[in-house]
Amino acid sequence: MERKILKVGGMSCEHCARAVTEAVGSIAGVESVKVSLETGSAEVSYDPARVSLDKIKAAITEEDYEVGD
């Protein structure tokens, strides 16, 4: 498993955090995701043999949030 902390821009409430958590958490190969409104970040544990970091980032942008490293 790899662990990556991504900066997520545009989140302002618990609904936002839940949307990101559900979008990323539903991807096969993602073991866990913890989203923090306070830090504007998402900590993701994933299996790089099953899912790419680009796919995880795409799931966040599809929810209309900005994502960076």
N, C-alpha and C positions, 0 to 999 in steps of 0.2 A: 504494500500500500504506500502511496505517496500522500503527503499532506501539503496543501497550498492555501495561502491566505490571499484572497483577491479583494481589491478595493471595489466597492459597489456604490455608485453614485445615483442619487435620485430617490433614495428611500427616505420616507418621512414619518412612517407610522408602522404599527404592528401588522397591518394588512400587507404592507410592502415587504416586510421581513418574511411573512408567511408565504407570499407569492414566490419569492426567491427560493426559500427553503423547499417548497413543494416542487418547483420547476427543476431544481438541481437534484433533489432527493429522489425524483422519479426516474432518473437516468440509470440504466443498467451499468454496473461497475462503480457507482458511487456508494461508498460505505456509510458516510455520514456527512452532514452539513450543519454548521452552526452559524447563524447570521446575527450580527450585532448592529443595532441601529446606532449605538453610541459611537462606535468606531467606523461605521460605514463599511463593514467588511463581511466576507463570508469565508469561513474556514472549511475547506472541503478535503475529506479523505477519500481517495479513489484508487482504483486499480488501473494503472496506465496500459496494461495489456488488454483491458476491456473498453476503456473510454479515454478519449483524448481531452486534454485541457481546453482545446479549442471548442469541443462540443459542449463542455460545461459552460464556457464563456458565452457561447451562442444561446444556450438556454436562458441565461440571465438577460441578454440583450433582447431576446424575443419577448420578455416580460416588460420591456421598455425601460430598463435600467442600464446605466453605463457601467462598464467593467474594465478594470485595469489590474496590472500586477502589483 
